[in-house]
């Protein structure tokens, strides 16, 4: 993968995004409005990357993310700075987060505190001695989820593959095999848009569209083995964890794609075989809410109404199926993939 | 009412029975609740824990995930009527650090069962032989759901030895806990369950308790499991197997009984599972 280079800021002014506002309140419109009203970034950090349809300026390189040209207009900034210990204006809280309109504070004591501001900025205050790798990997989880919510796009907890008909997303809770499933489709020759977070927005024609993430799967050793790889050949997600990256640079689908099908994958003790069933619109809404990435931030960020509207729009636009598979023993991976492939080709 | 009600036990000691009773008690409907729709979860279920945490524990080291444990409980305690099933010891058997927050606790019910019967039932549940289970019941470092090479649906749950488990919950000073012996639950259900409901601040009208008991009777549960399966069963082995006390007499060898007594005799004596002279009650 090409490395982004440390460069001084270019003197040439970055291109401004077009400023006409289309009547439908889609994500691009939100971006345009943000670009109009948000203050210009000062002292942009030196590295440029592209992820989830955004150009990022970061304080260190993110080797896992595709690079972006230095003159591309920057949508969001990752930078080091002071992060407060508390967010006094918070509306909702959890054990390791505080959420307020436009702001989210989230932390892991031994790694860093992150403050996510207005969909434009993630400020990181590392714990002394924290590893850059941990700062980056954790940033791409909770803080990234908050940034996406603040921007008004929809992050779903899903892996996404490219099919001839469009993007197909597999939503599941962690540990229910969505990465393994996407990695299996990768082996069958499908291109991949995203592993863990599927970012959905509506294009100019109102069609739901998935933005590309970045080209690597995060897998537990059992899945690595099941996919025919060895963990000794792979880089660890974090130094002290038995979780590994499997890169798929060759098969990365780097362009957005219309979302044509959603699957909810559930491993269940009481299932003896793979079973597919259609979901009604109310059930779709319920599952979309359950599988919204970091849904617990939404009310505190003041985005509940907008979030429900987006889910309603998506539920109306895209067919969805529930997929039950046996939780215990074998993952029935090939059988599961066969059933899904037959379904999304129909 | 705010605060968490813990349904605590070593595995296979009546916890699920009580949980299904509780679901029926809260639903208070003419028909029994479907055992596969019971919402009272294990505290160690990652999805619930992660929601209160704000991160996915699958992205964190076990230490990072565990450091937030008591704060996760305090967040959950802010909700109304929170019940969790738990199999962890009250204190970690290795570090002795408390695994439960007093500030987050409304009450705890502790389900205790004769370890001779636990050994048989737990062996069946685990799909392991009885000697293997007897050894596990005596391991300080025994941890449930400790899979390291895949992401389990639950966080690891340190239980320690059976004796450690019992003592860690029941000897915690000034902790609002009530002991329920499995054998008493079978023997005098109306009295025992009603007292537990009163203690935990649950509805406790006698008729309501009686109906919930009927809806969670062993026969009802086994019929439901036979008809539609139970999602908490392991690899299709029946979860509701016998539901009685003293079944060990037909299964355990004298050596196995002697081993369990040598490991857990003190605690067994304290709770009436062993006479003071070392003989077994009822023999």
Interface residues (C-beta under 8 A of the other chain):
Chain A: X93 X94 X95 X96 X97 X106 X108 X109 X110 X111 X137 X138 X141 X142 X173 X174 X175 X220 X221 X222 X223 X237 X238 X240 X241 X242 X243 X267 X268 X269 X270 X272 X294 X295 X296 X297 X327 X328 X329
Chain B: X36 X46 X47 X50 X51 X52 X53 X54 X55 X56 X58 X59 X60 X61 X63 X64 X67 X68 X71 X72 X74 X75 X148 X149 X150 X151 X152 X153 X228 X229 X230 X231 X232 X233 X234 X235 X236
